Amino acid sequence: MAKEGYVNLLLAQHKNSKQPGDNKQMVNGRRAFLEQGHYQPLADAISEIFKRHLTTLADQTEVSFFDAGCGEGYYMDQVSQSSNQVDIKIGFSGLDISKFAVQKAAKKYPKNHFAVASTFQLPLENNSQDTVLQIFAPSSELEIHRVLKSTGIWITVNPAANHLYEFKQALYDNPTEHKAEQLTPDGFSLAEQLNVSFVMQLTEPDQRENLLMMTPYYWSATAEKKQKLVDNLQQFTTDFDVCVYNKQ
């Protein structure tokens, strides 16, 4: 166990690079951005879904919540804070492939459990989780199905059609809407689907740069275009597709 309180379960032969996942600069930028509350409506929507699910588990004395791709732990903490009035013991745990992110998460949220590991090899027992959260992270549907209890739910968050469309307008000559094929994963049924969309005003250049670092555009755009975006854009549209699946 590391001094920060997490465990590293990502073996060398399972790494595609020396330090997989987000680097220290990206992790710091994302934490700064999220903790300023810019994505609060999304955190609130996730928390509300989990609290509703808790009402169906009233006969249980302990409940487990797992974040597959937890980053620096922001969303897990938001869910934890929103449900701390519930008279049920809730165990929060998560993993990320980025060691830098997990270090930050474990240090700031010592009551929760964290591991450096792959979402394609979850270090969890079969049928052990009441809720699995997955935000903008790849995973194995088989693994999610394996670790969920029969009454468990899987919450996914993905970009919808107009997510950060202003970035595309600034970076590409012919921007197009993001179109994701919405297929219900094998072994699951779609229980709920909602759209969370809102407009942000980011008045400070460092806020805009932190947001840019949270996206793939940071790596695909030229330095000149990125700087122009950070200097000039102030309004951004968010558009999230949130799905809740039941295990079949």
C-alpha positions in Angstrom: 0.0 0.0 0.0 1.3 3.4 -0.9 1.8 6.1 1.7 -1.3 8.0 0.3 -3.4 4.9 1.1 -4.0 3.4 -2.4 -2.9 0.1 -3.9 -1.2 -0.3 -7.3 -2.6 -3.4 -9.1 -1.5 -2.4 -12.6 1.3 -4.9 -13.4 4.0 -3.9 -15.7 3.0 -6.4 -18.4 -0.5 -4.8 -18.6 0.8 -1.3 -19.3 0.9 0.2 -22.8 3.2 2.9 -21.7 5.5 3.8 -18.7 2.8 6.0 -17.1 -0.6 5.2 -18.6 -3.6 7.5 -18.2 -3.7 11.2 -17.6 -0.4 12.9 -16.6 0.1 15.1 -13.6 -0.6 18.3 -15.5 -4.0 17.0 -16.8 -5.0 15.6 -13.4 -4.2 18.9 -11.7 -6.1 20.9 -14.3 -9.2 18.6 -14.0 -9.2 18.8 -10.2 -9.0 22.6 -10.3 -11.8 22.8 -12.9 -14.2 20.4 -11.2 -13.7 21.8 -7.7 -14.7 25.3 -9.0 -18.2 23.7 -9.5 -18.4 24.1 -13.3 -19.8 20.6 -13.7 -22.0 20.7 -10.6 -25.3 19.9 -12.5 -23.8 16.7 -13.7 -22.6 15.7 -10.2 -26.1 16.5 -8.9 -27.8 14.4 -11.5 -25.5 11.4 -10.7 -26.1 11.9 -6.9 -29.8 12.0 -7.4 -29.8 8.7 -9.3 -27.8 7.0 -6.6 -30.1 8.3 -3.8 -33.1 7.0 -5.6 -31.5 3.6 -6.0 -30.7 3.6 -2.2 -34.5 3.7 -1.5 -34.8 0.4 -3.2 -32.1 -1.0 -1.0 -33.6 0.0 2.3 -33.5 -3.5 3.7 -29.7 -3.6 3.3 -27.4 -2.4 6.1 -24.4 -1.9 3.8 -24.2 -0.7 0.2 -21.3 -0.6 -2.2 -20.5 2.2 -4.7 -17.7 1.7 -7.3 -16.3 4.3 -9.7 -14.7 2.7 -12.8 -12.3 5.4 -14.0 -12.6 7.6 -10.9 -9.9 10.1 -11.8 -9.0 12.3 -8.8 -12.3 11.2 -7.0 -14.4 14.3 -7.5 -17.7 12.6 -8.5 -17.4 9.9 -5.9 -17.0 12.5 -3.2 -20.0 14.5 -4.6 -22.2 11.3 -4.4 -20.8 10.6 -0.9 -21.6 14.1 0.4 -25.2 14.0 -1.0 -26.0 10.6 0.6 -24.4 11.1 4.0 -27.7 11.7 5.6 -29.0 8.2 4.6 -29.1 5.7 7.4 -27.2 3.1 5.5 -23.5 2.3 5.6 -22.0 3.0 2.1 -18.6 1.8 1.0 -17.0 4.0 -1.7 -14.2 2.7 -3.9 -12.8 3.4 -7.3 -9.9 2.8 -9.7 -8.1 4.6 -12.4 -5.3 3.7 -14.8 -3.6 7.0 -13.9 -1.3 6.7 -10.9 -1.2 10.5 -10.6 -5.0 10.7 -10.4 -5.3 7.9 -7.8 -2.6 9.4 -5.6 -4.6 12.7 -5.5 -7.9 10.8 -4.8 -6.5 8.7 -2.0 -4.8 11.6 -0.3 -7.9 13.9 -0.3 -10.5 11.2 0.4 -8.9 8.8 2.9 -12.3 7.3 3.9 -12.7 5.8 0.4 -10.7 3.0 -1.2 -8.7 3.5 -4.4 -6.5 1.4 -6.7 -4.4 1.9 -9.8 -5.9 -0.7 -12.1 -7.6 -1.3 -15.4 -11.3 -1.0 -16.0 -11.0 -4.1 -18.1 -9.8 -6.1 -15.1 -11.8 -5.0 -12.1 -10.2 -6.1 -8.8 -13.6 -6.9 -7.3 -15.5 -10.0 -6.3 -18.4 -11.3 -8.4 -21.8 -9.8 -7.5 -20.3 -7.4 -5.0 -21.4 -3.9 -6.1 -24.7 -2.1 -5.7 -23.7 0.7 -8.1 -21.0 1.1 -10.7 -20.4 4.6 -12.1 -18.5 5.1 -15.3 -17.8 8.7 -16.7 -16.1 9.1 -20.0 -14.1 5.9 -19.4 -13.7 2.7 -21.5 -14.6 -0.6 -19.8 -15.5 -4.2 -20.3 -19.3 -4.8 -20.2 -18.6 -8.4 -19.1 -16.6 -7.1 -16.1 -19.3 -4.6 -15.1 -21.9 -7.4 -15.4 -19.7 -9.7 -13.3 -19.2 -7.4 -10.4 -22.7 -6.0 -10.1 -25.3 -7.5 -7.8 -28.5 -8.8 -9.3 -30.2 -5.6 -8.0 -27.3 -3.4 -9.0 -27.3 -0.4 -11.4 -24.7 0.8 -13.8 -24.6 4.6 -14.4 -22.8 5.7 -17.5 -22.0 9.3 -18.7 -20.9 10.0 -22.3 -20.8 13.1 -24.5 -24.0 14.0 -26.3 -24.4 15.7 -29.7 -23.5 19.3 -28.7 -20.9 18.7 -26.0 -18.3 21.5 -26.1 -19.4 22.4 -29.6 -17.6 25.7 -29.3 -14.3 23.8 -29.1 -15.0 22.1 -32.5 -16.0 25.5 -34.0 -12.7 27.0 -32.9 -10.5 24.1 -33.8 -11.9 22.6 -37.0 -12.8 24.1 -40.4 -15.9 21.8 -40.7 -17.2 21.0 -37.2 -19.8 18.2 -36.9 -22.0 17.0 -34.1 -20.9 14.1 -32.0 -23.1 11.1 -32.9 -22.8 8.1 -30.6 -24.6 4.9 -31.3 -26.7 4.2 -28.3 -26.8 0.4 -27.9 -27.9 -1.3 -24.7 -25.0 -3.5 -23.6 -25.5 -7.3 -23.6 -26.7 -8.5 -20.2 -28.3 -5.2 -19.3 -31.7 -3.4 -19.7 -32.0 0.4 -20.0 -33.8 1.7 -16.9 -33.4 5.4 -17.5 -31.8 7.9 -19.9 -31.5 11.6 -19.4 -29.8 14.6 -21.0 -27.8 17.0 -18.8 -27.0 20.2 -20.7 -26.1 23.6 -19.5 -24.0 26.6 -20.6 -20.8 27.7 -18.8 -19.2 31.1 -18.7 -15.5 30.7 -18.1 -14.0 34.2 -17.7 -10.5 33.2 -16.7 -7.9 31.8 -19.2 -6.7 29.2 -16.8 -10.3 27.8 -16.5 -10.5 27.5 -20.3 -7.1 25.8 -20.4 -8.1 23.3 -17.7 -11.3 22.4 -19.6 -9.3 22.0 -22.8 -6.9 19.6 -21.0 -9.9 17.4 -20.0 -10.7 16.8 -23.7 -9.1 14.9 -26.6 -8.9 18.3 -28.4 -5.9 19.2 -26.3 -3.8 16.5 -28.1 -5.2 16.9 -31.6 -5.2 20.7 -32.1 -2.2 22.8 -33.0 -0.5 25.0 -30.3 -1.6 28.1 -32.2 -5.3 27.1 -32.3 -5.3 26.0 -28.7 -3.8 29.3 -27.6 -6.4 31.3 -29.7 -9.2 29.3 -28.0 -7.9 29.9 -24.5 -7.5 33.6 -25.2 -10.8 34.2 -26.8 -13.6 31.7 -26.0 -15.6 32.3 -22.8 -18.9 30.5 -23.3 -19.2 26.7 -23.5 -22.1 24.4 -24.0 -22.1 21.1 -22.1 -24.2 18.2 -23.3 -24.1 14.9 -21.3 -25.9 11.6 -22.1 -26.6 9.8 -18.8 -27.8 6.2 -18.8 -28.8 3.9 -16.0 -28.8 0.2 -16.7 -30.2 -2.7 -14.7 -28.4 -6.0 -14.6 -30.3 -8.9 -16.3 
